Amino acid sequence: MRRPMNTPVNGIERESKVLTFSALLTLLGRRSRQSIYDLMRRASSFPKSRQLGSEFSIGWLRTEVMQWLTSRPLVELNGLDAVERRRRAKRERVATDATFGADD
């Protein structure tokens, strides 16, 4: 008789939940499959996908994805969102360029 996948084996619980593409997109807050493919290509620490059935059906072990997420560095925004930080950086660059350009 087969044992259910999440039952302990020798005192160690095995986590076998597989995330589909859709579930992974939701978990990571991504909007497109291409963003996942980019992660797979660029981030060497991103978990490897597993072939589930046909060559086009892949999934990720939830435990590996969660370990990858927790290993990511924390970000401190100091009350500024990403758009505002980009605007400030652009204003600073423009001001710096104007200062250097005035001496010419």
C-alpha positions in Angstrom: 0.0 0.0 0.0 1.3 3.4 -0.9 1.9 6.1 1.7 0.5 9.6 1.1 3.2 12.0 -0.1 3.1 14.3 2.9 3.4 11.7 5.6 6.6 11.6 7.7 9.3 9.2 6.6 11.8 8.3 9.4 10.6 11.3 11.4 11.1 13.8 8.5 8.1 15.3 6.9 8.3 15.4 3.1 6.8 18.4 1.4 5.6 17.5 -2.0 3.3 20.3 -3.0 4.1 21.2 -6.6 3.4 24.7 -7.9 2.1 25.0 -11.4 3.0 28.0 -13.6 -0.2 29.8 -12.5 0.4 29.2 -8.8 4.0 30.3 -9.1 3.0 33.5 -10.8 0.5 34.2 -8.1 2.9 33.4 -5.3 5.6 35.6 -6.7 3.3 38.4 -7.7 4.3 38.2 -11.3 2.1 39.0 -14.3 3.6 37.0 -17.1 5.2 33.7 -17.9 8.1 35.5 -19.5 9.0 37.0 -16.1 9.4 33.5 -14.7 11.5 32.5 -17.7 13.7 35.5 -17.1 14.1 34.5 -13.5 15.0 30.9 -14.6 17.6 32.3 -17.0 19.1 35.1 -14.9 18.9 34.1 -11.3 21.1 31.1 -10.8 19.7 30.5 -7.3 16.1 30.3 -8.6 14.7 26.8 -8.1 14.9 24.4 -11.0 11.6 23.4 -12.6 10.5 19.7 -12.6 9.0 18.0 -15.6 5.5 16.8 -14.6 4.2 14.9 -17.6 4.6 16.0 -21.1 7.7 18.0 -22.1 5.7 21.2 -21.8 4.3 20.5 -18.3 6.6 21.8 -15.6 6.2 22.7 -11.9 8.3 23.8 -8.9 8.5 22.3 -5.4 6.9 24.8 -3.1 9.5 24.2 -0.4 12.3 25.1 -2.8 10.5 28.3 -4.0 9.8 29.3 -0.4 13.5 28.8 0.6 14.5 30.9 -2.4 12.0 33.7 -1.4 13.3 33.7 2.2 16.9 33.9 1.0 16.2 37.1 -1.0 17.5 40.3 0.7 15.1 42.5 2.6 14.5 45.9 1.1 14.1 49.1 3.1 12.0 51.7 1.2 12.3 54.5 3.8 8.7 55.5 3.0 9.4 55.9 -0.7 7.9 53.8 -3.3 9.9 52.7 -6.4 8.4 55.3 -8.7 9.2 58.1 -6.4 12.8 56.8 -5.9 13.3 56.8 -9.7 11.9 60.3 -10.0 14.3 61.6 -7.3 17.2 59.9 -8.9 16.4 61.4 -12.3 16.0 64.9 -10.8 19.4 64.5 -9.1 21.0 63.4 -12.4 19.5 66.3 -14.2 20.7 68.7 -11.6 24.2 67.2 -11.7 24.3 67.4 -15.5 23.1 71.0 -15.4 25.8 71.9 -12.8 28.6 70.4 -14.9 27.2 71.8 -18.2 27.1 75.4 -16.8 30.9 75.6 -16.6 31.5 74.9 -20.3 
